[in-house]
Amino acid sequence: MNIGEKILKKFFFNYLIENNLDEVEKLFSESFKSVGTSQFEIAKNKSEFLLSIRNQIENLKGKMSFYINDYVEDYFGDLVSSYCEVTIIYFEEEEKKITTRLTTVFFKENDEWRIINMHNSIAEITQEKNEMFPISYMSKLEQNNETNIFLLEKFRRGFFSLKEIAYIVYSSITRKTIFYLNNLESFELKKNFSEVEEKLKKFSFFCKVDRGTLVNLESIKILDFKEECIVFKNQQILYLSKVKLKKIENRWKKIKKENNIEL
């Protein structure tokens, strides 16, 4: 059996089955650090880790088991780096299982191998196959997260969801930024277009098509390349060049690729 695998089995046995904190403590370096599956599972030293275990251990006795699969390790002098899958089994009214991925670093201290680092995670199904980070999931969260906007005209105040905006244009004549809404109303604000753009740039459903125009992709019904215009869902029309329409089409395809059927 590999060095690290033997130590991990001893750890999980004493932690989950025997609930023996004294034996667990012997397996860890004083410089130990770890990250777990929850936002709260962070230990910056051995004491923090043991405290978190101590708070759980009373409720575990006789209810937990485990097994380790797909274990691999590599040696680097006084360090061993390992990866494995750990399946935790919980016995209550019925048997429940969860499999996590665990990377561990072991360090040889005073001729004894001890755990110096652990990182435990659950596979995230919201992340795409070729993504390093869950960008698609972050985009979905953004789309599902309702953000409101407060529009201050000289004599009117408007309270709207961002998605109620069809498009925004800047008038070089009046030097005002005009918000055209899905309900066919409009608001003219004495704001620089760059200021508006800066506040809205993090919302992927807004597409900048030129120096003075932002379009809400969620409000578009038709891109008409013959008439060179956008037809919005509220039947408003905005005339743009074919080049700008193509830019909008490409942007729409990019952010809608998961739910897009092209015929």
C-alpha positions as CSV (number, residue, x, y, z in Angstrom):
1,M,0.0,0.0,0.0
2,N,1.2,3.5,-0.8
3,I,2.5,5.7,2.1
4,G,-0.2,8.4,1.6
5,E,-3.0,6.0,1.1
6,K,-2.1,4.2,4.3
7,I,-2.2,7.6,6.2
8,L,-5.5,8.6,4.6
9,K,-7.2,5.3,5.5
10,K,-6.0,5.7,9.1
11,F,-7.3,9.3,9.2
12,F,-10.8,8.5,7.9
13,F,-11.0,5.3,10.0
14,N,-10.2,7.2,13.2
15,Y,-12.3,10.2,12.2
16,L,-15.4,8.7,10.8
17,I,-15.6,5.3,12.4
18,E,-13.6,5.3,15.7
19,N,-14.1,9.1,16.3
20,N,-10.7,9.0,18.0
21,L,-9.4,12.6,17.9
22,D,-6.1,11.7,19.6
23,E,-5.1,9.3,16.8
24,V,-6.3,11.8,14.2
25,E,-4.1,14.6,15.7
26,K,-0.9,12.5,15.3
27,L,-1.3,12.4,11.5
28,F,-1.1,16.1,10.9
29,S,1.7,18.6,10.7
30,E,1.5,21.8,12.8
31,S,1.8,23.7,9.5
32,F,-1.3,22.0,8.1
33,K,-3.8,23.9,5.9
34,S,-6.9,22.8,4.1
35,V,-9.9,23.7,2.0
36,G,-13.1,21.6,2.1
37,T,-16.4,21.4,0.1
38,S,-18.1,24.3,1.9
39,Q,-17.3,28.0,2.0
40,F,-16.8,27.5,5.8
41,E,-14.4,24.5,5.5
42,I,-11.1,26.4,5.7
43,A,-8.4,25.6,8.1
44,K,-5.3,27.9,8.2
45,N,-3.5,25.7,10.8
46,K,-3.8,22.3,12.5
47,S,-5.7,23.8,15.5
48,E,-8.5,25.2,13.4
49,F,-8.8,21.9,11.6
50,L,-9.0,19.8,14.8
51,L,-11.5,22.2,16.2
52,S,-13.8,21.8,13.2
53,I,-13.5,18.0,13.6
54,R,-14.2,18.1,17.3
55,N,-17.4,20.0,16.7
56,Q,-18.7,17.3,14.4
57,I,-17.3,14.1,15.9
58,E,-19.9,13.6,18.6
59,N,-22.7,13.1,16.0
60,L,-20.8,10.7,13.8
61,K,-20.3,7.6,15.9
62,G,-21.8,4.5,14.3
63,K,-23.2,6.4,11.4
64,M,-20.4,6.8,9.0
65,S,-18.1,4.7,6.8
66,F,-15.9,5.3,3.7
67,Y,-13.8,3.9,0.9
68,I,-11.0,5.2,-1.3
69,N,-10.8,4.8,-5.0
70,D,-8.4,5.7,-7.8
71,Y,-5.5,6.6,-5.5
72,V,-2.3,7.9,-7.1
73,E,0.8,9.5,-5.6
74,D,4.1,11.0,-6.6
75,Y,7.3,11.4,-4.5
76,F,9.4,14.6,-4.3
77,G,12.0,14.0,-1.7
78,D,10.4,14.7,1.6
79,L,7.0,15.4,0.0
80,V,4.3,13.1,-1.4
81,S,1.5,14.5,-3.5
82,S,-1.6,12.4,-4.0
83,Y,-5.1,12.3,-5.6
84,C,-8.0,10.0,-4.8
85,E,-11.7,9.8,-4.7
86,V,-13.3,9.3,-1.3
87,T,-16.8,8.0,-1.0
88,I,-18.4,8.8,2.4
89,I,-21.3,6.6,3.4
90,Y,-23.9,7.9,6.0
91,F,-26.3,5.5,7.7
92,E,-29.5,6.9,8.9
93,E,-33.0,5.7,7.9
94,E,-31.4,4.7,4.6
95,E,-27.9,4.6,3.3
96,K,-26.6,7.8,1.6
97,K,-23.4,8.3,-0.3
98,I,-21.4,11.2,-1.6
99,T,-18.1,11.0,-3.5
100,T,-15.5,13.8,-3.2
101,R,-12.2,14.4,-4.9
102,L,-9.3,14.8,-2.5
103,T,-5.7,16.0,-3.1
104,T,-3.3,15.7,-0.3
105,V,0.3,16.6,0.4
106,F,2.3,14.6,2.9
107,F,5.5,15.9,4.5
108,K,8.2,14.0,6.3
109,E,8.8,15.6,9.7
110,N,11.2,14.0,12.2
111,D,11.2,10.8,10.2
112,E,7.3,10.6,10.3
113,W,5.1,11.2,7.3
114,R,2.3,13.7,8.2
115,I,-0.4,15.5,6.3
116,I,0.5,19.1,5.6
117,N,-2.2,20.0,3.0
118,M,-5.7,18.8,1.9
119,H,-8.1,20.0,-0.7
120,N,-11.5,18.3,-0.9
121,S,-14.1,19.2,-3.6
122,I,-17.3,17.9,-5.1
123,A,-17.4,17.8,-8.9
124,E,-19.4,20.8,-10.2
125,I,-21.9,19.9,-12.8
126,T,-22.5,23.5,-13.7
127,Q,-19.1,23.8,-15.3
128,E,-18.7,23.1,-19.0
129,K,-16.2,20.4,-20.2
130,N,-13.6,22.8,-21.6
131,E,-14.0,25.5,-19.0
132,M,-11.3,26.1,-16.4
133,F,-13.8,28.1,-14.4
134,P,-17.6,27.9,-14.4
135,I,-18.1,30.9,-16.7
136,S,-21.4,29.6,-18.2
137,Y,-22.8,29.0,-14.8
138,M,-21.7,32.5,-13.7
139,S,-23.5,33.9,-16.7
140,K,-26.7,32.0,-15.8
141,L,-26.6,33.4,-12.3
142,E,-26.2,36.9,-13.7
143,Q,-29.2,36.3,-16.0
144,N,-31.3,35.0,-13.2
145,N,-30.4,37.8,-10.8
146,E,-32.9,40.6,-11.1
147,T,-31.1,44.0,-11.0
148,N,-33.1,47.3,-10.9
149,I,-32.3,50.7,-12.2
150,F,-33.3,54.1,-11.0
151,L,-33.6,56.7,-13.8
152,L,-33.6,60.4,-12.8
153,E,-35.1,62.8,-15.3
154,K,-35.5,66.5,-14.4
155,F,-39.2,66.0,-13.4
156,R,-39.7,62.3,-13.4
157,R,-38.2,59.3,-11.6
158,G,-38.3,55.8,-13.1
159,F,-38.0,52.5,-11.2
160,F,-37.3,49.6,-13.6
161,S,-35.7,46.2,-14.0
162,L,-32.6,46.4,-16.2
163,K,-34.3,43.9,-18.5
164,E,-37.2,46.4,-19.1
165,I,-34.7,48.5,-21.2
166,A,-34.9,47.8,-24.9
167,Y,-31.9,49.9,-26.0
168,I,-30.0,53.0,-25.0
169,V,-28.6,55.7,-27.3
170,Y,-26.7,58.9,-26.8
171,S,-27.9,62.1,-28.6
172,S,-25.0,64.3,-29.6
173,I,-27.5,67.1,-30.2
174,T,-29.2,67.2,-26.8
175,R,-26.1,65.7,-25.1
176,K,-28.4,63.3,-23.3
177,T,-28.5,59.5,-22.9
178,I,-32.0,58.2,-23.9
179,F,-33.3,54.9,-22.4
180,Y,-36.0,53.3,-24.6
181,L,-38.1,50.9,-22.6
182,N,-40.0,47.7,-23.5
183,N,-43.3,49.5,-22.5
184,L,-42.6,52.1,-25.2
185,E,-41.7,54.8,-22.7
186,S,-38.4,56.6,-22.8
187,F,-36.3,58.5,-20.3
188,E,-33.7,61.2,-21.2
189,L,-30.9,61.6,-18.7
190,K,-28.2,64.3,-18.6
191,K,-25.5,61.6,-18.4
192,N,-22.4,60.8,-20.4
193,F,-22.8,57.6,-22.4
194,S,-19.5,56.4,-21.1
195,E,-20.8,56.6,-17.5
196,V,-23.9,54.5,-18.4
197,E,-21.8,52.0,-20.3
198,E,-19.4,51.6,-17.4
199,K,-22.2,50.7,-15.0
200,L,-23.8,48.2,-17.4
201,K,-20.7,46.5,-18.9
202,K,-20.9,43.6,-16.5
203,F,-24.3,42.6,-17.8
204,S,-23.8,40.3,-20.7
205,F,-27.3,40.9,-22.2
206,F,-26.3,44.4,-23.1
207,C,-24.3,44.7,-26.3
208,K,-22.4,47.8,-27.3
209,V,-22.8,48.2,-31.1
210,D,-21.1,51.6,-31.5
211,R,-19.9,54.6,-29.4
212,G,-23.4,55.7,-28.5
213,T,-25.6,52.6,-28.6
214,L,-26.3,49.8,-26.2
215,V,-28.9,47.1,-27.1
216,N,-30.6,44.6,-24.7
217,L,-30.3,41.3,-26.5
218,E,-33.2,40.0,-24.4
219,S,-35.5,42.5,-26.0
220,I,-34.7,41.7,-29.7
221,K,-37.2,39.9,-31.9
222,I,-35.7,40.2,-35.4
223,L,-32.4,41.3,-36.9
224,D,-33.5,42.4,-40.4
225,F,-30.4,42.5,-42.7
226,K,-32.4,43.5,-45.7
227,E,-34.0,46.6,-44.1
228,E,-30.9,47.0,-41.9
229,C,-32.7,47.3,-38.6
230,I,-33.6,45.6,-35.3
231,V,-37.2,44.9,-34.6
232,F,-37.7,44.6,-30.9
233,K,-40.4,42.5,-29.1
234,N,-42.4,45.7,-28.5
235,Q,-42.2,46.5,-32.2
236,Q,-39.8,49.4,-31.8
237,I,-37.4,49.7,-34.7
238,L,-33.7,50.7,-34.5
239,Y,-31.8,51.1,-37.8
240,L,-28.2,49.9,-37.9
241,S,-25.8,48.8,-40.5
242,K,-25.3,45.2,-41.6
243,V,-21.9,45.1,-39.8
244,K,-23.5,46.2,-36.5
245,L,-26.3,43.7,-36.9
246,K,-23.8,40.9,-37.5
247,K,-22.0,42.0,-34.3
248,I,-25.2,41.6,-32.4
249,E,-26.0,38.3,-34.0
250,N,-22.6,36.9,-33.0
251,R,-22.9,38.2,-29.4
252,W,-26.4,36.7,-29.1
253,K,-25.1,33.3,-30.3
254,K,-22.3,33.4,-27.9
255,I,-24.3,34.0,-24.7
256,K,-27.3,31.9,-25.8
257,K,-25.3,28.9,-27.2
258,E,-26.6,26.4,-24.6
259,N,-30.3,27.0,-25.3
260,N,-30.0,27.9,-29.0
261,I,-31.5,25.8,-31.7
262,E,-30.4,27.0,-35.2
263,L,-32.5,26.0,-38.2
